[in-house]
């Protein structure tokens, strides 16, 4: 029987790349977007039925509930929460407004946990819950600064994930992976980044398939551990 996955945030970039990579390995993939997603639609058309669409806006609890309802009795070997934003272009602690910081933290840290909490009962025993984080969320690894607001949002995601694993998921026999995709040529990573989407997601899929034991790990796309 084919393995099953749901990718939250698959309209483009890494999420779309993950959907394609998993599909190519024989997985059945549910790929979500907030609305119209031409690149995802093309991938679905080319997938021979192995990628199917769903809709969710992770910033909306009503939308998350609607997604859960639309999934019926579906269960997944992998729930991958990929959605996130870079935050205000100025990136400055001195300039950021409460509204800007609140929106960044909600989308990058709070909303992913809310999605995971809603979908946790759909993760098969022995399955995996994965969050797209970043090496920039590592407090121990932050020796150079920069991207401080984004760093803070990913560090917050990592902290909330640790708490979620220790409390809500403490008796659930699943793997939880906090993942860094590398510096990737996406709309967020920019054109000079060192990795293509295909290179990054190939590594991420290998890491996911290799780390199915219960527990919580913080890894990069090559499988290397990252300090919290």
Short mmCIF file of the C-alpha atoms (twelve columns), coordinates in Angstrom:
data_MODEL
# 
_entry.id   MODEL 
# 
loop_
_atom_site.group_PDB 
_atom_site.id 
_atom_site.type_symbol 
_atom_site.label_atom_id 
_atom_site.label_alt_id 
_atom_site.label_comp_id 
_atom_site.label_asym_id 
_atom_site.label_seq_id 
_atom_site.Cartn_x 
_atom_site.Cartn_y 
_atom_site.Cartn_z 
_atom_site.pdbx_PDB_model_num 
ATOM 1   C CA . UNK A 1   0.000   0.000  0.000   1 
ATOM 2   C CA . UNK A 2   1.303   3.457  -0.900  1 
ATOM 3   C CA . UNK A 3   2.411   5.761  1.885   1 
ATOM 4   C CA . UNK A 4   0.317   8.892  2.343   1 
ATOM 5   C CA . UNK A 5   1.269   12.485 3.080   1 
ATOM 6   C CA . UNK A 6   -0.329  15.876 3.460   1 
ATOM 7   C CA . UNK A 7   1.827   18.914 2.727   1 
ATOM 8   C CA . UNK A 8   0.520   22.128 4.284   1 
ATOM 9   C CA . UNK A 9   1.663   24.932 1.994   1 
ATOM 10  C CA . UNK A 10  2.419   23.337 -1.369  1 
ATOM 11  C CA . UNK A 11  1.486   26.023 -3.887  1 
ATOM 12  C CA . UNK A 12  5.121   26.707 -4.879  1 
ATOM 13  C CA . UNK A 13  8.729   26.432 -3.764  1 
ATOM 14  C CA . UNK A 14  9.707   23.810 -1.219  1 
ATOM 15  C CA . UNK A 15  6.189   22.623 -0.467  1 
ATOM 16  C CA . UNK A 16  5.465   22.008 -4.133  1 
ATOM 17  C CA . UNK A 17  8.876   20.388 -4.527  1 
ATOM 18  C CA . UNK A 18  8.135   18.052 -1.624  1 
ATOM 19  C CA . UNK A 19  4.799   17.060 -3.133  1 
ATOM 20  C CA . UNK A 20  6.487   16.232 -6.435  1 
ATOM 21  C CA . UNK A 21  9.371   14.354 -4.800  1 
ATOM 22  C CA . UNK A 22  7.112   12.224 -2.626  1 
ATOM 23  C CA . UNK A 23  4.809   11.530 -5.570  1 
ATOM 24  C CA . UNK A 24  7.779   10.371 -7.641  1 
ATOM 25  C CA . UNK A 25  8.606   7.865  -4.876  1 
ATOM 26  C CA . UNK A 26  5.132   6.369  -4.960  1 
ATOM 27  C CA . UNK A 27  3.489   8.320  -2.148  1 
ATOM 28  C CA . UNK A 28  -0.107  9.512  -2.346  1 
ATOM 29  C CA . UNK A 29  0.077   13.225 -1.539  1 
ATOM 30  C CA . UNK A 30  -2.556  15.744 -0.486  1 
ATOM 31  C CA . UNK A 31  -1.119  19.184 -1.303  1 
ATOM 32  C CA . UNK A 32  -2.686  22.320 0.150   1 
ATOM 33  C CA . UNK A 33  -2.791  25.922 -0.998  1 
ATOM 34  C CA . UNK A 34  -4.680  29.003 0.142   1 
ATOM 35  C CA . UNK A 35  -6.310  29.606 -3.234  1 
ATOM 36  C CA . UNK A 36  -5.468  29.382 -6.906  1 
ATOM 37  C CA . UNK A 37  -2.056  27.807 -7.422  1 
ATOM 38  C CA . UNK A 38  -1.142  27.344 -11.104 1 
ATOM 39  C CA . UNK A 39  2.149   25.542 -10.452 1 
ATOM 40  C CA . UNK A 40  0.457   23.113 -8.091  1 
ATOM 41  C CA . UNK A 41  -2.381  22.581 -10.566 1 
ATOM 42  C CA . UNK A 42  0.160   21.658 -13.237 1 
ATOM 43  C CA . UNK A 43  1.875   19.207 -10.895 1 
ATOM 44  C CA . UNK A 44  -1.458  17.611 -10.028 1 
ATOM 45  C CA . UNK A 45  -2.311  17.219 -13.717 1 
ATOM 46  C CA . UNK A 46  1.048   15.560 -14.379 1 
ATOM 47  C CA . UNK A 47  0.949   13.262 -11.344 1 
ATOM 48  C CA . UNK A 48  -1.413  10.620 -12.658 1 
ATOM 49  C CA . UNK A 49  -3.613  10.954 -9.601  1 
ATOM 50  C CA . UNK A 50  -0.887  10.690 -6.961  1 
ATOM 51  C CA . UNK A 51  -1.228  14.362 -5.925  1 
ATOM 52  C CA . UNK A 52  -4.623  15.730 -4.926  1 
ATOM 53  C CA . UNK A 53  -5.460  19.311 -3.887  1 
ATOM 54  C CA . UNK A 54  -6.913  20.721 -0.687  1 
ATOM 55  C CA . UNK A 55  -7.408  24.266 0.563   1 
ATOM 56  C CA . UNK A 56  -6.370  25.859 3.840   1 
ATOM 57  C CA . UNK A 57  -5.270  29.237 5.179   1 
ATOM 58  C CA . UNK A 58  -3.302  28.372 8.299   1 
ATOM 59  C CA . UNK A 59  -3.885  31.823 9.764   1 
ATOM 60  C CA . UNK A 60  -7.617  31.017 10.014  1 
ATOM 61  C CA . UNK A 61  -8.897  28.550 12.601  1 
ATOM 62  C CA . UNK A 62  -12.128 28.235 10.604  1 
ATOM 63  C CA . UNK A 63  -10.123 27.298 7.505   1 
ATOM 64  C CA . UNK A 64  -8.120  24.718 9.451   1 
ATOM 65  C CA . UNK A 65  -11.357 23.198 10.750  1 
ATOM 66  C CA . UNK A 66  -12.789 23.149 7.223   1 
ATOM 67  C CA . UNK A 67  -9.707  21.310 5.946   1 
ATOM 68  C CA . UNK A 68  -10.042 18.738 8.697   1 
ATOM 69  C CA . UNK A 69  -13.671 18.205 7.783   1 
ATOM 70  C CA . UNK A 70  -12.895 17.903 4.080   1 
ATOM 71  C CA . UNK A 71  -10.336 15.155 4.752   1 
ATOM 72  C CA . UNK A 72  -13.037 12.746 5.893   1 
ATOM 73  C CA . UNK A 73  -11.493 9.607  7.376   1 
ATOM 74  C CA . UNK A 74  -8.046  10.121 5.824   1 
ATOM 75  C CA . UNK A 75  -4.948  9.178  7.800   1 
ATOM 76  C CA . UNK A 76  -1.374  9.991  6.856   1 
ATOM 77  C CA . UNK A 77  2.087   8.551  7.254   1 
ATOM 78  C CA . UNK A 78  3.422   12.115 7.035   1 
ATOM 79  C CA . UNK A 79  1.945   15.456 8.019   1 
ATOM 80  C CA . UNK A 80  4.369   18.185 6.878   1 
ATOM 81  C CA . UNK A 81  3.640   21.768 7.936   1 
ATOM 82  C CA . UNK A 82  5.573   23.954 5.524   1 
ATOM 83  C CA . UNK A 83  3.753   27.290 5.429   1 
ATOM 84  C CA . UNK A 84  5.593   30.413 6.579   1 
ATOM 85  C CA . UNK A 85  6.549   34.009 5.740   1 
ATOM 86  C CA . UNK A 86  9.714   36.124 5.901   1 
ATOM 87  C CA . UNK A 87  8.108   39.025 7.752   1 
ATOM 88  C CA . UNK A 88  8.515   42.781 7.234   1 
ATOM 89  C CA . UNK A 89  11.115  43.724 4.632   1 
ATOM 90  C CA . UNK A 90  12.970  46.065 7.008   1 
ATOM 91  C CA . UNK A 91  13.729  43.125 9.355   1 
ATOM 92  C CA . UNK A 92  14.487  45.558 12.179  1 
ATOM 93  C CA . UNK A 93  13.769  45.127 15.871  1 
ATOM 94  C CA . UNK A 94  13.907  48.914 16.183  1 
ATOM 95  C CA . UNK A 95  11.307  49.454 13.450  1 
ATOM 96  C CA . UNK A 96  8.921   46.522 13.795  1 
ATOM 97  C CA . UNK A 97  5.383   47.334 14.888  1 
ATOM 98  C CA . UNK A 98  3.322   45.173 17.253  1 
ATOM 99  C CA . UNK A 99  1.039   44.274 14.343  1 
ATOM 100 C CA . UNK A 100 3.953   43.214 12.115  1 
ATOM 101 C CA . UNK A 101 5.562   41.108 14.828  1 
ATOM 102 C CA . UNK A 102 2.261   39.591 15.856  1 
ATOM 103 C CA . UNK A 103 1.478   38.569 12.276  1 
ATOM 104 C CA . UNK A 104 4.954   37.056 11.806  1 
ATOM 105 C CA . UNK A 105 4.803   35.046 15.024  1 
ATOM 106 C CA . UNK A 106 1.275   33.857 14.349  1 
ATOM 107 C CA . UNK A 107 2.013   32.598 10.839  1 
ATOM 108 C CA . UNK A 108 5.445   31.119 11.522  1 
ATOM 109 C CA . UNK A 109 5.051   29.791 15.072  1 
ATOM 110 C CA . UNK A 110 1.487   29.646 16.372  1 
ATOM 111 C CA . UNK A 111 -0.450  28.606 13.254  1 
ATOM 112 C CA . UNK A 112 1.776   25.587 12.446  1 
ATOM 113 C CA . UNK A 113 1.172   24.165 15.938  1 
ATOM 114 C CA . UNK A 114 -2.567  24.773 15.612  1 
ATOM 115 C CA . UNK A 115 -2.612  22.906 12.295  1 
ATOM 116 C CA . UNK A 116 -0.593  20.048 13.787  1 
ATOM 117 C CA . UNK A 117 -2.872  19.879 16.809  1 
ATOM 118 C CA . UNK A 118 -5.942  19.697 14.581  1 
ATOM 119 C CA . UNK A 119 -4.450  16.959 12.395  1 
ATOM 120 C CA . UNK A 120 -2.578  14.956 15.030  1 
ATOM 121 C CA . UNK A 121 -5.243  12.255 15.176  1 
ATOM 122 C CA . UNK A 122 -4.731  11.641 11.457  1 
ATOM 123 C CA . UNK A 123 -1.065  10.673 11.841  1 
ATOM 124 C CA . UNK A 124 -0.678  6.901  11.641  1 
ATOM 125 C CA . UNK A 125 1.206   5.136  14.419  1 
ATOM 126 C CA . UNK A 126 4.817   5.006  13.284  1 
ATOM 127 C CA . UNK A 127 4.230   8.045  11.095  1 
ATOM 128 C CA . UNK A 128 5.914   11.431 11.053  1 
ATOM 129 C CA . UNK A 129 4.990   15.004 11.870  1 
ATOM 130 C CA . UNK A 130 7.425   17.460 10.261  1 
ATOM 131 C CA . UNK A 131 7.791   21.220 10.556  1 
ATOM 132 C CA . UNK A 132 9.717   23.370 8.108   1 
ATOM 133 C CA . UNK A 133 11.917  25.441 10.358  1 
ATOM 134 C CA . UNK A 134 15.365  26.892 9.631   1 
ATOM 135 C CA . UNK A 135 18.874  26.818 10.992  1 
ATOM 136 C CA . UNK A 136 18.149  30.475 11.750  1 
ATOM 137 C CA . UNK A 137 15.829  29.246 14.509  1 
ATOM 138 C CA . UNK A 138 18.791  27.765 16.381  1 
ATOM 139 C CA . UNK A 139 19.604  29.855 19.464  1 
ATOM 140 C CA . UNK A 140 22.789  27.872 20.088  1 
ATOM 141 C CA . UNK A 141 23.904  28.353 16.509  1 
ATOM 142 C CA . UNK A 142 23.273  32.096 16.362  1 
ATOM 143 C CA . UNK A 143 26.768  33.516 16.471  1 
ATOM 144 C CA . UNK A 144 26.452  36.099 13.713  1 
ATOM 145 C CA . UNK A 145 23.038  37.693 14.074  1 
ATOM 146 C CA . UNK A 146 21.053  39.028 11.151  1 
ATOM 147 C CA . UNK A 147 17.484  38.264 10.067  1 
ATOM 148 C CA . UNK A 148 16.593  38.799 13.711  1 
ATOM 149 C CA . UNK A 149 12.800  38.924 13.382  1 
ATOM 150 C CA . UNK A 150 12.663  35.831 11.193  1 
ATOM 151 C CA . UNK A 151 15.107  34.085 13.527  1 
ATOM 152 C CA . UNK A 152 12.857  34.901 16.463  1 
ATOM 153 C CA . UNK A 153 9.799   33.477 14.721  1 
ATOM 154 C CA . UNK A 154 11.556  30.207 13.874  1 
ATOM 155 C CA . UNK A 155 13.040  29.940 17.384  1 
ATOM 156 C CA . UNK A 156 9.492   30.420 18.662  1 
ATOM 157 C CA . UNK A 157 8.261   27.649 16.375  1 
ATOM 158 C CA . UNK A 158 10.983  25.345 17.688  1 
ATOM 159 C CA . UNK A 159 10.083  26.165 21.288  1 
ATOM 160 C CA . UNK A 160 6.362   25.657 20.746  1 
ATOM 161 C CA . UNK A 161 7.061   22.390 18.942  1 
ATOM 162 C CA . UNK A 162 9.144   21.136 21.870  1 
ATOM 163 C CA . UNK A 163 6.298   21.925 24.242  1 
ATOM 164 C CA . UNK A 164 3.735   20.322 21.931  1 
ATOM 165 C CA . UNK A 165 5.795   17.130 21.739  1 
ATOM 166 C CA . UNK A 166 6.303   17.020 25.510  1 
ATOM 167 C CA . UNK A 167 2.625   17.465 26.346  1 
ATOM 168 C CA . UNK A 168 0.068   16.786 23.610  1 
ATOM 169 C CA . UNK A 169 2.135   14.172 21.749  1 
ATOM 170 C CA . UNK A 170 3.897   12.558 24.702  1 
ATOM 171 C CA . UNK A 171 2.115   9.212  24.342  1 
ATOM 172 C CA . UNK A 172 1.822   9.154  20.533  1 
ATOM 173 C CA . UNK A 173 4.288   6.766  18.821  1 
ATOM 174 C CA . UNK A 174 5.404   9.059  16.004  1 
ATOM 175 C CA . UNK A 175 8.541   10.792 14.818  1 
ATOM 176 C CA . UNK A 176 8.594   14.592 15.019  1 
ATOM 177 C CA . UNK A 177 11.106  16.344 12.790  1 
ATOM 178 C CA . UNK A 178 12.064  20.001 12.887  1 
ATOM 179 C CA . UNK A 179 13.792  20.521 9.542   1 
ATOM 180 C CA . UNK A 180 16.143  23.023 7.911   1 
ATOM 181 C CA . UNK A 181 15.999  22.828 4.105   1 
ATOM 182 C CA . UNK A 182 19.290  24.586 3.472   1 
ATOM 183 C CA . UNK A 183 19.635  27.861 1.612   1 
ATOM 184 C CA . UNK A 184 17.371  27.270 -1.361  1 
ATOM 185 C CA . UNK A 185 16.630  29.179 -4.556  1 
ATOM 186 C CA . UNK A 186 13.000  30.057 -3.827  1 
ATOM 187 C CA . UNK A 187 11.102  33.346 -3.617  1 
ATOM 188 C CA . UNK A 188 12.233  33.523 0.022   1 
ATOM 189 C CA . UNK A 189 15.789  32.256 -0.441  1 
ATOM 190 C CA . UNK A 190 16.568  34.337 -3.510  1 
ATOM 191 C CA . UNK A 191 18.323  33.539 -6.803  1 
ATOM 192 C CA . UNK A 192 21.844  33.308 -5.375  1 
ATOM 193 C CA . UNK A 193 21.095  30.565 -2.857  1 
ATOM 194 C CA . UNK A 194 23.295  27.491 -2.955  1 
ATOM 195 C CA . UNK A 195 20.656  24.777 -3.456  1 
ATOM 196 C CA . UNK A 196 17.942  24.133 -6.007  1 
ATOM 197 C CA . UNK A 197 14.504  23.137 -4.759  1 
ATOM 198 C CA . UNK A 198 15.075  19.665 -6.204  1 
ATOM 199 C CA . UNK A 199 18.352  19.206 -4.309  1 
ATOM 200 C CA . UNK A 200 16.834  20.369 -1.030  1 
ATOM 201 C CA . UNK A 201 13.675  18.282 -1.178  1 
ATOM 202 C CA . UNK A 202 15.566  15.170 -2.271  1 
ATOM 203 C CA . UNK A 203 17.571  15.468 0.935   1 
ATOM 204 C CA . UNK A 204 14.507  16.228 3.049   1 
ATOM 205 C CA . UNK A 205 12.675  13.164 1.762   1 
ATOM 206 C CA . UNK A 206 15.699  10.994 2.544   1 
ATOM 207 C CA . UNK A 207 15.786  12.422 6.068   1 
ATOM 208 C CA . UNK A 208 12.051  11.823 6.557   1 
ATOM 209 C CA . UNK A 209 12.251  8.237  5.341   1 
ATOM 210 C CA . UNK A 210 15.336  7.515  7.473   1 
ATOM 211 C CA . UNK A 211 14.032  8.932  10.766  1 
ATOM 212 C CA . UNK A 212 10.780  7.199  11.681  1 
ATOM 213 C CA . UNK A 213 11.561  6.211  15.262  1 
ATOM 214 C CA . UNK A 214 9.527   8.018  17.962  1 
ATOM 215 C CA . UNK A 215 11.224  11.160 19.252  1 
ATOM 216 C CA . UNK A 216 11.936  14.753 18.246  1 
ATOM 217 C CA . UNK A 217 14.943  15.709 16.125  1 
ATOM 218 C CA . UNK A 218 16.224  19.005 14.693  1 
ATOM 219 C CA . UNK A 219 17.982  18.160 11.424  1 
ATOM 220 C CA . UNK A 220 19.078  19.746 8.171   1 
ATOM 221 C CA . UNK A 221 18.380  18.419 4.688   1 
ATOM 222 C CA . UNK A 222 21.502  16.225 4.849   1 
ATOM 223 C CA . UNK A 223 20.483  14.622 8.142   1 
ATOM 224 C CA . UNK A 224 22.967  16.566 10.269  1 
ATOM 225 C CA . UNK A 225 21.807  17.572 13.759  1 
ATOM 226 C CA . UNK A 226 21.347  21.266 14.545  1 
ATOM 227 C CA . UNK A 227 21.809  22.680 18.073  1 
ATOM 228 C CA . UNK A 228 18.598  23.967 19.624  1 
# 
